Amino acid sequence: MGLWGLLVLVGILHVHGCLAALKGGGNLDLGPNSQRNQRTLSSTTTLLFPLVGDVHPTGVYYVSIDIGNPPKPYFLHVDTGSDLTWLQCDAPCRSCSKGPHPFYRPTKNKLVSCKDPLCISLKSLRSYPCDDPTQQCDYEIEYADHGSSLGVLVRDSFHIRITNGSLIHRHLAFGCGYDQQGSQATSTTDGILGLRNSDSGIVSQFWNQGVIRNVIGHCIDGQLGRGYLFLGDDLVPSSGMTWVPMTQSYLSGTSFTYFTSLAYQALISRLRKDLAKTSLKELPIGPHSTLPLCWRGTKAFKSLSEIKGYFKPLVMNFKNGKRARFEISPEGFLIITSQGNVCLGILNGSEVGLLDHILIGDISLHGYLVVYDNENHQIGWVPQNCNRLPKLEGNGFGDLFSRPYASDMGIFSGDQLQCPATPTRERSNTSRRKSEG
């Protein structure tokens, strides 16, 4: 997936870019009576989520999770670069996008205090100071695209289906975001599902409670715009996987793949040389084009299958992966636009500040099962049919792909990007609002 000596493979998802630089990524000691110390790993399970989305034109994948009592559905944008999961929140809301569901409404008894260990771990974000341990836990996260979320930490019930088809119910901490800056007027999601391996993350919280192994996996079908996400290790194949070492942390990625400037220019030069012998004509770069390199055929293309003959697969070799190879088919780096042109889905990383790092995005992960094993510090992949959920005996899922929910995923390779929060906005004292229960 990348030049492993230079990169860190990153995981699922998204669009915010650097995605929150929550720096407290070490293991949190919750004490001798903590749930982590009470884990019985032999009894862990795996959480399974259908995914829906696309790389272009929306660039969004999300999952649906029921939260609260009674449970209410929320669409969460999956992001392995973010530590904190958060929902748009009526606390009341100062600046929020219109999402697919009503805003989450916190109650006073759901607030997490400053003395809570999860709040302490968030203080590495340079969140608001805690002058009184009984105060609510405020936070602010700033993203690389200059968007941000300001809110308060709350704890509520998550209702999630596991691989045997039954539902589990767990209390987890997450952000109640009442002030989002840089967001659009409307959104296809209600918040962010942060899956980065950190103490405040949802995965670590499930792990601390003995529910799952600290493993994340996903499989995306690019043609049909669906797939699945899982937390836990029950769906990791016992053989056939290619594994490479994981560096200290992985970041969220993007819809597209980014090469270093040198690799990008070499790729462009080779493509132009090869395509000069064909009927494809390179198009001039538009003033607001997200995809700078596109070609037009003698007639409009309707699917990627029509242009496979013009392009060859790309192969990436890993320095530290025991000769591990990752092959990207033309479907993994090309996009058909609404005008019927074909565009390159690999971009120049130096133009967005990635320097010597290669980032493997959603587009290049289609047709692969990708696993992030945080316990054994390795990342693996294997070609897979991502068009359907894994066949498990009596899992009770039915045809969940016919239902309208999803998740956004991308994969970054690279060193940790630092996107420190800069708390400047006025906090909301949610304890002042009337309790709703």
C-alpha positions as CSV (number, residue, x, y, z in Angstrom):
1,M,0.0,0.0,0.0
2,G,2.9,2.3,0.2
3,L,6.6,2.7,0.5
4,W,6.6,1.2,3.9
5,G,9.9,2.7,5.0
6,L,8.3,6.2,4.4
7,L,4.7,5.5,5.2
8,V,2.2,4.4,7.6
9,L,-0.8,2.7,6.1
10,V,-3.8,4.4,7.3
11,G,-7.3,3.3,7.5
12,I,-10.8,4.0,6.8
13,L,-11.8,7.2,5.8
14,H,-12.3,10.6,5.2
15,V,-12.9,13.9,3.9
16,H,-11.8,16.2,6.6
17,G,-8.2,15.5,5.6
18,C,-5.7,15.4,8.5
19,L,-8.6,14.6,10.6
20,A,-8.3,15.4,14.2
21,A,-4.8,15.3,15.7
22,L,-5.9,14.0,19.1
23,K,-2.4,13.4,20.4
24,G,-3.2,11.2,23.4
25,G,-2.6,7.9,21.5
26,G,-0.9,5.9,24.3
27,N,-2.6,3.3,26.4
28,L,-4.6,4.7,29.3
29,D,-4.3,3.0,32.7
30,L,-7.8,2.9,34.1
31,G,-6.6,1.3,37.4
32,P,-6.7,-2.2,38.8
33,N,-10.5,-2.4,38.7
34,S,-10.8,-1.2,35.2
35,Q,-13.0,-3.0,32.6
36,R,-9.8,-3.5,30.5
37,N,-8.3,-5.6,33.3
38,Q,-11.5,-7.5,33.6
39,R,-11.6,-8.5,29.9
40,T,-12.0,-12.1,29.0
41,L,-10.6,-12.2,25.4
42,S,-11.9,-15.7,24.8
43,S,-15.4,-14.3,25.0
44,T,-15.0,-11.3,22.6
45,T,-17.2,-10.9,19.6
46,T,-17.2,-8.8,16.4
47,L,-19.3,-5.9,15.5
48,L,-20.5,-5.7,11.9
49,F,-21.8,-2.7,9.9
50,P,-23.0,-2.5,6.3
51,L,-21.3,0.3,4.4
52,V,-22.7,2.4,1.5
53,G,-21.1,5.3,-0.4
54,D,-18.8,6.3,-3.2
55,V,-15.5,7.9,-4.0
56,H,-16.9,10.2,-6.7
57,P,-18.9,12.4,-6.8
58,T,-19.9,12.5,-3.1
59,G,-16.7,11.0,-1.5
60,V,-18.7,9.8,1.4
61,Y,-19.1,6.4,3.2
62,Y,-21.0,6.1,6.4
63,V,-22.6,3.6,8.9
64,S,-25.9,3.7,10.7
65,I,-25.8,3.3,14.5
66,D,-28.6,3.4,17.0
67,I,-27.8,5.6,20.0
68,G,-29.7,6.5,23.2
69,N,-32.8,5.2,25.0
70,P,-35.0,4.8,23.2
71,P,-32.6,4.1,20.4
72,K,-32.5,6.6,17.5
73,P,-30.6,6.1,14.2
74,Y,-27.7,8.3,13.2
75,F,-25.5,8.2,10.1
76,L,-21.8,8.4,11.1
77,H,-19.0,9.2,8.7
78,V,-16.4,6.6,9.3
79,D,-12.9,8.0,10.0
80,T,-9.9,6.1,11.1
81,G,-7.9,9.4,11.5
82,S,-10.2,10.8,14.2
83,D,-10.0,9.7,17.8
84,L,-13.3,11.1,18.9
85,T,-16.7,10.0,17.7
86,W,-19.2,12.9,17.8
87,L,-22.8,13.7,16.8
88,Q,-24.3,17.1,15.9
89,C,-26.1,18.1,19.1
90,D,-28.9,20.2,20.2
91,A,-27.3,21.6,23.4
92,P,-28.6,23.9,21.9
93,C,-26.9,23.9,18.5
94,R,-25.2,27.1,17.5
95,S,-23.8,26.1,14.1
96,C,-24.9,22.7,12.6
97,S,-25.6,21.4,9.2
98,K,-29.0,20.0,8.3
99,G,-28.5,16.2,8.6
100,P,-30.6,13.2,7.8
101,H,-31.9,12.9,11.4
102,P,-32.9,15.2,14.2
103,F,-29.9,16.4,16.3
104,Y,-28.9,14.3,19.3
105,R,-30.3,15.9,22.5
106,P,-28.2,15.4,25.7
107,T,-29.5,15.3,29.2
108,K,-27.7,16.5,32.3
109,N,-27.1,13.0,33.6
110,K,-25.3,12.0,30.4
111,L,-22.5,14.6,30.8
112,V,-19.0,13.3,31.3
113,S,-17.1,15.2,34.0
114,C,-13.6,16.7,33.9
115,K,-12.3,14.0,36.3
116,D,-13.3,11.1,34.0
117,P,-10.2,9.3,32.6
118,L,-11.5,9.7,29.0
119,C,-11.8,13.4,29.5
120,I,-8.2,13.5,30.9
121,S,-7.0,11.7,27.7
122,L,-8.7,14.3,25.6
123,K,-6.8,17.1,27.3
124,S,-3.9,16.4,25.0
125,L,-6.1,18.1,22.4
126,R,-5.5,21.3,24.2
127,S,-9.2,21.2,25.1
128,Y,-10.6,23.7,27.5
129,P,-9.0,23.7,30.9
130,C,-10.7,21.9,33.8
131,D,-10.8,24.2,36.7
132,D,-13.2,22.1,38.7
133,P,-13.3,18.3,38.5
134,T,-17.1,18.4,38.6
135,Q,-17.3,20.5,35.5
136,Q,-18.4,19.1,32.2
137,C,-15.7,17.9,29.8
138,D,-15.5,20.4,26.9
139,Y,-13.5,19.8,23.7
140,E,-12.7,21.4,20.4
141,I,-11.3,19.6,17.4
142,E,-9.8,21.3,14.4
143,Y,-9.4,19.5,11.1
144,A,-6.8,20.0,8.3
145,D,-9.4,21.6,6.0
146,H,-10.0,24.2,8.8
147,G,-13.4,22.7,9.8
148,S,-13.9,22.1,13.5
149,S,-16.3,20.8,16.1
150,L,-16.8,22.3,19.5
151,G,-18.8,20.4,22.1
152,V,-19.0,18.5,25.3
153,L,-18.3,14.9,26.1
154,V,-21.4,12.7,26.9
155,R,-22.0,9.0,27.6
156,D,-25.0,7.1,26.2
157,S,-26.1,3.7,25.0
158,F,-24.9,2.3,21.7
159,H,-27.0,-0.5,20.2
160,I,-25.0,-2.5,17.7
161,R,-25.5,-5.8,15.9
162,I,-22.8,-8.5,16.2
163,T,-21.8,-11.3,13.8
164,N,-24.3,-13.8,15.3
165,G,-27.1,-11.4,14.5
166,S,-27.9,-10.4,18.1
167,L,-27.8,-6.9,19.5
168,I,-25.4,-5.6,22.2
169,H,-25.9,-2.5,24.3
170,R,-23.0,-0.6,25.7
171,H,-22.5,2.8,27.3
172,L,-19.8,4.8,25.4
173,A,-18.4,8.3,25.6
174,F,-18.7,10.5,22.5
175,G,-18.8,14.2,21.6
176,C,-21.9,16.2,21.6
177,G,-21.0,18.8,19.0
178,Y,-23.0,22.0,19.2
179,D,-20.8,24.3,17.0
180,Q,-19.4,23.0,13.7
181,Q,-17.5,25.4,11.6
182,G,-16.6,25.0,7.9
183,S,-19.4,22.6,7.3
184,Q,-22.0,22.9,4.5
185,A,-25.6,23.8,5.0
186,T,-26.7,20.2,4.5
187,S,-24.9,17.0,5.2
188,T,-25.5,13.3,4.4
189,T,-24.3,12.3,7.9
190,D,-25.1,13.2,11.5
191,G,-21.5,13.1,12.7
192,I,-18.1,11.3,12.7
193,L,-17.3,7.7,13.8
194,G,-13.7,8.0,15.0
195,L,-11.8,4.7,14.8
196,R,-8.3,5.8,15.4
197,N,-6.5,3.7,18.0
198,S,-6.6,6.0,21.0
199,D,-8.0,6.0,24.5
200,S,-11.0,8.2,23.6
201,G,-11.9,6.2,20.5
202,I,-14.9,3.9,20.2
203,V,-12.7,0.9,19.4
204,S,-10.7,1.3,22.5
205,Q,-13.8,1.7,24.6
206,F,-15.3,-1.5,23.3
207,W,-11.9,-3.2,23.8
208,N,-11.7,-1.9,27.4
209,Q,-15.1,-3.4,28.1
210,G,-14.0,-6.8,26.8
211,V,-16.4,-6.7,23.8
212,I,-13.9,-7.0,20.9
213,R,-10.3,-7.5,20.0
214,N,-8.6,-4.3,19.0
215,V,-8.9,-5.0,15.3
216,I,-10.6,-3.0,12.5
217,G,-11.5,-4.3,9.0
218,H,-13.3,-3.1,5.9
219,C,-14.2,-4.3,2.5
220,I,-15.5,-1.9,-0.2
221,D,-17.1,-2.7,-3.6
222,G,-16.4,0.4,-5.7
223,Q,-18.8,-0.4,-8.6
224,L,-21.9,-1.0,-6.4
225,G,-21.0,1.6,-3.7
226,R,-21.3,-0.7,-0.7
227,G,-19.3,-3.0,1.5
228,Y,-18.9,-3.7,5.2
229,L,-16.9,-2.6,8.3
230,F,-16.2,-4.7,11.3
231,L,-14.6,-4.2,14.7
232,G,-13.1,-7.4,16.2
233,D,-11.2,-10.3,14.7
234,D,-13.9,-13.0,13.9
235,L,-13.9,-12.0,10.2
236,V,-10.1,-12.0,9.7
237,P,-9.2,-14.9,7.3
238,S,-6.9,-17.5,8.9
239,S,-4.8,-17.7,5.7
240,G,-4.2,-15.9,2.4
241,M,-3.6,-12.4,4.0
242,T,-0.6,-10.3,3.1
243,W,0.7,-8.6,6.3
244,V,3.1,-5.7,6.8
245,P,4.2,-4.0,10.0
246,M,2.1,-1.1,11.3
247,T,4.0,2.0,12.4
248,Q,3.1,3.9,15.6
249,S,-0.3,5.1,14.4
250,Y,-2.4,5.2,11.3
251,L,-4.3,8.2,10.0
252,S,-7.5,8.5,8.1
253,G,-7.2,8.8,4.5
254,T,-9.1,10.3,1.7
255,S,-11.3,9.3,-1.2
256,F,-8.4,9.6,-3.6
257,T,-4.8,8.2,-3.6
258,Y,-1.8,10.5,-3.2
259,F,1.7,9.9,-4.5
260,T,4.9,11.7,-3.7
261,S,5.8,14.4,-6.3
262,L,8.5,12.2,-7.8
263,A,6.3,9.1,-8.1
264,Y,3.4,11.2,-9.4
265,Q,5.4,12.8,-12.2
266,A,6.8,9.5,-13.2
267,L,3.3,8.0,-13.4
268,I,2.0,10.9,-15.4
269,S,4.9,10.7,-17.8
270,R,4.3,7.0,-18.4
271,L,0.6,7.4,-18.9
272,R,1.0,10.2,-21.4
273,K,3.5,8.2,-23.3
274,D,1.3,5.1,-23.4
275,L,-1.9,7.0,-24.2
276,A,-0.3,9.0,-27.1
277,K,-0.7,5.8,-29.1
278,T,-4.5,5.6,-28.5
279,S,-7.6,7.5,-29.4
280,L,-7.9,9.1,-25.9
281,K,-7.3,12.9,-25.8
282,E,-6.1,14.7,-22.7
283,L,-8.4,17.5,-21.6
284,P,-7.3,20.9,-20.4
285,I,-7.5,21.4,-16.6
286,G,-10.6,23.2,-15.5
287,P,-10.5,26.2,-13.1
288,H,-12.2,24.3,-10.3
289,S,-11.3,20.8,-11.2
290,T,-10.8,18.3,-8.3
291,L,-9.3,15.8,-10.8
292,P,-6.6,17.6,-12.8
293,L,-5.8,14.9,-15.4
294,C,-8.7,13.6,-17.6
295,W,-9.1,12.1,-21.0
296,R,-12.0,12.1,-23.6
297,G,-12.7,9.2,-25.9
298,T,-14.3,9.1,-29.3
299,K,-17.6,8.7,-27.4
300,A,-18.7,9.1,-23.8
301,F,-17.6,6.3,-21.4
302,K,-20.4,4.7,-19.3
303,S,-18.3,2.3,-17.2
304,L,-14.7,1.6,-16.2
305,S,-14.9,-1.7,-18.1
306,E,-14.8,0.2,-21.3
307,I,-11.4,1.8,-20.6
308,K,-9.5,-1.1,-19.0
309,G,-7.7,-1.8,-22.3
310,Y,-6.1,1.6,-22.2
311,F,-4.5,1.3,-18.8
312,K,-2.2,-1.2,-17.0
313,P,-2.4,-2.2,-13.3
314,L,0.0,-0.5,-10.8
315,V,2.1,-2.5,-8.4
316,M,3.4,-1.2,-5.1
317,N,6.2,-2.9,-3.1
318,F,6.7,-2.6,0.6
319,K,10.2,-2.3,2.0
320,N,9.4,-3.9,5.3
321,G,6.8,-6.3,4.2
322,K,8.9,-9.3,3.2
323,R,8.4,-8.5,-0.5
324,A,4.8,-7.8,0.0
325,R,3.0,-6.4,-3.1
326,F,-0.2,-4.4,-3.4
327,E,-1.7,-4.3,-6.9
328,I,-4.0,-1.5,-8.0
329,S,-6.1,-2.4,-11.0
330,P,-7.3,0.4,-13.4
331,E,-10.6,0.4,-11.5
332,G,-8.5,1.4,-8.5
333,F,-7.2,4.6,-9.9
334,L,-9.6,5.8,-12.6
335,I,-13.0,7.6,-12.4
336,I,-15.7,8.0,-15.0
337,T,-17.2,11.5,-14.7
338,S,-20.8,12.5,-15.4
339,Q,-19.6,13.9,-18.8
340,G,-18.3,10.4,-19.8
341,N,-14.7,11.3,-19.5
342,V,-12.1,9.2,-17.6
343,C,-10.0,10.9,-14.9
344,L,-7.0,9.8,-12.8
345,G,-7.9,9.3,-9.2
346,I,-4.2,9.6,-8.1
347,L,-3.1,13.1,-7.1
348,N,0.1,14.9,-6.3
349,G,0.6,14.7,-2.5
350,S,3.1,17.5,-2.4
351,E,0.4,19.9,-3.4
352,V,-1.5,19.2,-0.1
353,G,1.6,19.1,2.1
354,L,2.2,15.3,2.3
355,L,5.9,15.6,1.3
356,D,7.4,12.1,1.1
357,H,4.3,10.1,2.1
358,I,2.0,8.1,-0.1
359,L,-1.6,7.8,0.9
360,I,-3.8,5.0,-0.3
361,G,-7.3,6.2,-0.6
362,D,-10.7,4.5,-0.9
363,I,-10.5,4.4,-4.6
364,S,-7.5,2.0,-4.5
365,L,-9.0,-0.3,-1.8
366,H,-12.0,-1.5,-3.8
367,G,-12.1,-5.3,-4.0
368,Y,-9.8,-5.8,-1.0
369,L,-10.5,-6.9,2.6
370,V,-8.2,-4.6,4.6
371,V,-7.4,-5.3,8.3
372,Y,-5.8,-3.1,10.9
373,D,-4.6,-5.3,13.7
374,N,-3.8,-2.9,16.5
375,E,-2.9,-5.7,19.0
376,N,-0.2,-7.2,16.7
377,H,0.8,-3.9,15.1
378,Q,0.2,-5.1,11.5
379,I,-1.9,-4.3,8.5
380,G,-3.1,-6.9,6.1
381,W,-5.1,-7.3,2.9
382,V,-6.5,-9.9,0.6
383,P,-8.6,-9.7,-2.6
384,Q,-12.3,-10.2,-1.6
385,N,-15.8,-10.0,-3.0
386,C,-17.1,-7.0,-1.0
387,N,-20.5,-7.1,-2.6
388,R,-22.2,-8.9,0.2
389,L,-21.9,-9.3,3.9
390,P,-19.9,-12.3,5.2
391,K,-21.9,-15.5,5.3
392,L,-22.3,-16.4,8.9
393,E,-24.5,-19.2,10.2
394,G,-27.8,-17.7,11.4
395,N,-26.4,-14.1,11.6
396,G,-29.9,-12.7,11.3
397,F,-28.7,-9.7,9.1
398,G,-30.9,-10.4,6.1
399,D,-30.4,-8.2,3.1
400,L,-29.0,-5.2,4.9
401,F,-27.5,-3.9,1.6
402,S,-31.0,-3.0,0.5
403,R,-31.2,-0.5,3.4
404,P,-30.0,3.1,3.0
405,Y,-26.9,3.2,5.2
406,A,-23.3,3.5,4.8
407,S,-19.8,4.7,5.9
408,D,-17.0,6.8,4.4
409,M,-13.6,5.3,4.3
410,G,-10.1,6.1,3.0
411,I,-6.6,5.0,3.8
412,F,-3.6,7.1,4.6
413,S,-0.1,6.1,4.7
414,G,2.2,8.4,6.5
415,D,3.5,9.9,9.6
416,Q,1.1,11.4,12.1
417,L,-0.2,14.7,10.9
418,Q,-0.5,17.3,13.6
419,C,-3.7,19.3,13.6
420,P,-3.9,20.8,17.1
421,A,-7.1,22.3,18.3
422,T,-7.2,26.0,19.0
423,P,-10.0,26.6,21.4
424,T,-11.3,30.1,20.7
425,R,-15.1,29.9,20.7
426,E,-17.4,30.4,23.6
427,R,-18.3,27.2,25.4
428,S,-21.9,26.1,26.0
429,N,-22.8,25.1,29.5
430,T,-25.1,22.2,28.8
431,S,-25.9,21.9,32.5
432,R,-27.9,25.1,32.2
433,R,-30.4,23.5,29.9
434,K,-33.5,21.9,31.3
435,S,-32.9,18.2,32.0
436,E,-35.0,15.9,29.7
437,G,-34.9,12.8,31.8
